[in-house]
Amino acid sequence: DINVGGSSMPSFMTTSNGLVYFNANDGSNGIELWKSDGTAMGTQMVADIFAAGSSDPSYLVNYNGMIYFSAESSLFGRELWKSDGTASGTVMVADINPNGSSDPIDLTVSNGILYFQAKDTNGVELWKSDGTSAGTSMVKNINTSGNANPLYLTDVNGTLFFNASDGQSGIELWKSDGTEIGTVMVKNINANSGSNPTRLTSANGILYFMASD
């Protein structure tokens, strides 16, 4: 019973090294990063990232034995973070948007690369990270005149698929191998207005999705 005075509302559960990680609200520290070994004694807050409020860790994913997530802090806004399960080992990966929050979402691992959506001066685009600040970069400025808004990031046999808008074709199906030249539209399914692919799902090496032609 994490929050004895109410509900802790645990969410974004993912596993790493035999533990489950999630966000929760204990009623006094706000929504922070927690971990559990499945026992009451082994369920504890990992770190109080935002002491004056809630860091609200979101989109938790296991990458190379560590937990990566999006979190809010008082100094940097919402940026990409990682944790090894200890307070001292819970740190921000990179300050992607020095002018505010980069708001990383849809964290997804594909072929050894951590991908996510984030925003900086180029707008909302596809980003990647190897877990270091120097190794965190935009994959491609897909929409040079606005926001690509890549969503539904999904790995299929080492290729990342997602939907995005290049500012000309509407929202269509895209794929990436982690390079700028290898980030391309798969097909312009609806040339009139964009097919808006959603619910991307990998099954038996094939990508399935919903779209409108």
C-alpha positions as CSV (number, residue, x, y, z in Angstrom):
1,D,0.0,0.0,0.0
2,I,2.3,2.7,-1.3
3,N,-0.1,5.6,-0.6
4,V,-1.9,4.8,2.7
5,G,-4.0,7.9,2.4
6,G,-5.2,7.3,-1.1
7,S,-4.2,5.7,-4.4
8,S,-0.6,5.6,-5.7
9,M,-1.8,5.0,-9.3
10,P,1.3,2.9,-10.4
11,S,1.8,3.0,-14.2
12,F,4.3,2.6,-17.0
13,M,5.5,-0.7,-15.5
14,T,8.6,-2.3,-17.1
15,T,11.2,-4.9,-15.9
16,S,15.0,-4.8,-15.6
17,N,17.4,-7.1,-13.7
18,G,14.6,-9.0,-12.0
19,L,12.8,-5.9,-10.7
20,V,9.7,-4.1,-11.9
21,Y,10.0,-0.3,-12.3
22,F,7.0,2.1,-12.4
23,N,5.9,5.6,-11.4
24,A,3.7,6.0,-8.3
25,N,2.5,8.7,-5.9
26,D,3.1,8.0,-2.2
27,G,1.1,11.0,-1.1
28,S,4.1,13.1,0.0
29,N,6.7,13.0,-2.7
30,G,4.5,13.3,-5.7
31,I,4.7,11.0,-8.7
32,E,8.2,9.6,-8.8
33,L,10.2,6.5,-9.9
34,W,9.6,3.3,-7.9
35,K,10.9,-0.3,-8.0
36,S,9.7,-3.6,-6.6
37,D,10.9,-7.2,-6.2
38,G,7.3,-8.3,-5.6
39,T,7.4,-7.9,-1.8
40,A,6.1,-5.0,0.4
41,M,9.6,-4.6,1.9
42,G,11.2,-4.6,-1.5
43,T,9.0,-1.9,-2.9
44,Q,10.5,1.5,-2.6
45,M,11.0,4.9,-4.3
46,V,14.2,5.0,-6.4
47,A,14.7,8.7,-6.4
48,D,12.8,11.9,-5.7
49,I,13.8,13.6,-9.0
50,F,11.6,16.7,-8.5
51,A,11.6,17.5,-4.8
52,A,9.2,20.4,-5.1
53,G,6.6,18.5,-7.2
54,S,6.2,15.4,-9.4
55,S,8.8,14.3,-11.9
56,D,6.1,12.0,-13.4
57,P,8.4,9.4,-15.0
58,S,6.8,8.2,-18.2
59,Y,7.4,5.8,-21.1
60,L,9.7,3.6,-19.1
61,V,11.8,1.2,-21.2
62,N,14.6,-1.3,-20.4
63,Y,17.7,-0.4,-22.5
64,N,21.1,-2.1,-21.9
65,G,20.1,-3.1,-18.3
66,M,19.0,0.3,-17.2
67,I,15.6,2.0,-17.1
68,Y,15.2,5.0,-19.5
69,F,12.3,7.4,-19.2
70,S,10.9,10.9,-19.6
71,A,10.9,13.0,-16.4
72,E,10.4,16.5,-15.2
73,S,13.0,18.4,-13.1
74,S,13.0,21.9,-11.6
75,L,16.2,22.9,-13.5
76,F,15.7,21.4,-17.0
77,G,12.0,20.8,-17.5
78,R,11.0,17.4,-19.0
79,E,14.0,15.6,-20.5
80,L,15.4,12.1,-21.1
81,W,16.6,10.3,-17.9
82,K,18.0,6.9,-17.0
83,S,18.4,4.9,-13.8
84,D,20.3,1.9,-12.5
85,G,17.8,1.5,-9.6
86,T,19.7,3.7,-7.2
87,A,19.2,7.3,-6.3
88,S,22.8,8.3,-7.2
89,G,22.5,6.3,-10.4
90,T,19.3,8.2,-11.5
91,V,20.5,11.0,-13.8
92,M,19.4,13.0,-16.8
93,V,20.9,11.7,-20.1
94,A,20.9,14.9,-22.0
95,D,19.4,18.4,-22.0
96,I,18.0,18.2,-25.5
97,N,16.1,21.5,-25.4
98,P,18.1,24.0,-23.3
99,N,15.3,26.6,-23.9
100,G,12.7,24.4,-22.2
101,S,11.4,20.9,-22.2
102,S,12.1,18.4,-25.0
103,D,9.1,16.3,-23.9
104,P,10.5,12.9,-25.0
105,I,7.8,10.2,-25.5
106,D,7.3,6.8,-27.1
107,L,10.7,5.5,-26.0
108,T,11.4,2.3,-28.1
109,V,14.5,0.1,-28.5
110,S,15.3,-1.1,-32.0
111,N,18.5,-2.8,-33.2
112,G,20.4,-1.7,-30.1
113,I,19.3,2.0,-30.4
114,L,16.9,3.9,-28.1
115,Y,14.5,5.9,-30.2
116,F,12.0,8.5,-29.1
117,Q,10.1,11.6,-30.1
118,A,11.5,14.9,-28.8
119,K,11.5,18.6,-29.6
120,D,14.2,21.3,-29.9
121,T,14.6,24.3,-32.2
122,N,13.9,22.1,-35.2
123,G,10.4,21.2,-33.9
124,V,9.1,17.7,-32.9
125,E,11.3,15.1,-34.6
126,L,12.7,11.6,-34.3
127,W,15.6,11.3,-31.9
128,K,18.0,8.5,-30.8
129,S,20.4,7.9,-27.9
130,D,23.1,5.4,-26.8
131,G,22.6,6.5,-23.2
132,T,25.2,9.3,-23.2
133,S,24.7,13.0,-23.8
134,A,27.1,13.0,-26.7
135,G,25.4,10.0,-28.2
136,T,21.9,11.6,-28.1
137,S,20.9,13.3,-31.4
138,M,18.2,14.0,-33.8
139,V,17.9,11.2,-36.4
140,K,16.5,13.4,-39.2
141,N,14.6,16.7,-39.5
142,I,11.7,15.0,-41.4
143,N,9.6,18.1,-41.5
144,T,11.8,21.1,-42.1
145,S,8.9,23.5,-42.1
146,G,7.2,22.3,-38.9
147,N,6.7,19.2,-36.7
148,A,7.1,15.6,-37.9
149,N,5.4,14.3,-34.7
150,P,6.7,10.7,-35.1
151,L,4.4,8.4,-33.1
152,Y,3.7,4.7,-32.6
153,L,7.4,3.8,-32.7
154,T,7.6,0.0,-33.3
155,D,10.5,-2.3,-33.8
156,V,10.2,-5.1,-36.5
157,N,13.3,-7.2,-37.0
158,G,15.7,-4.3,-36.2
159,T,13.9,-1.7,-38.2
160,L,12.0,1.1,-36.6
161,F,8.6,1.9,-38.0
162,F,6.5,5.0,-37.1
163,N,4.0,7.5,-38.5
164,A,5.2,11.0,-39.3
165,S,4.4,14.1,-41.4
166,D,7.0,15.6,-43.7
167,G,4.9,18.7,-44.3
168,Q,4.0,17.6,-47.8
169,S,2.5,14.1,-47.8
170,G,0.4,14.3,-44.6
171,I,0.9,11.6,-41.9
172,E,2.2,8.5,-43.5
173,L,4.2,5.3,-42.6
174,W,7.9,5.8,-42.1
175,K,10.9,3.6,-41.2
176,S,14.4,4.2,-39.9
177,D,17.7,2.4,-39.4
178,G,19.0,5.1,-37.2
179,T,20.7,7.1,-40.0
180,E,19.5,10.3,-41.7
181,I,19.7,8.7,-45.2
182,G,18.0,5.5,-43.9
183,T,15.0,7.4,-42.5
184,V,12.4,7.3,-45.3
185,M,8.7,7.2,-46.0
186,V,7.6,3.6,-46.7
187,K,4.7,4.5,-48.9
188,N,2.4,7.4,-49.6
189,I,-0.7,5.4,-48.9
190,N,-3.1,8.3,-49.2
191,A,-1.7,10.9,-51.6
192,N,-4.7,13.2,-51.0
193,S,-4.5,13.8,-47.3
194,G,-2.3,11.2,-45.5
195,S,-3.3,7.7,-44.4
196,N,-2.6,8.4,-40.7
197,P,-1.2,5.0,-39.7
198,T,-2.0,4.0,-36.1
199,R,-1.9,1.0,-33.8
200,L,1.4,-0.2,-35.3
201,T,2.0,-3.8,-34.1
202,S,4.8,-6.3,-34.9
203,A,3.6,-9.9,-35.4
204,N,5.8,-12.8,-36.8
205,G,8.2,-10.3,-38.5
206,I,5.5,-8.3,-40.1
207,L,4.2,-4.8,-39.3
208,Y,0.4,-4.5,-39.1
209,F,-1.4,-1.1,-38.7
210,M,-4.6,0.7,-39.3
211,A,-4.7,3.3,-42.1
212,S,-7.0,5.1,-44.5
213,D,-6.4,5.1,-48.3
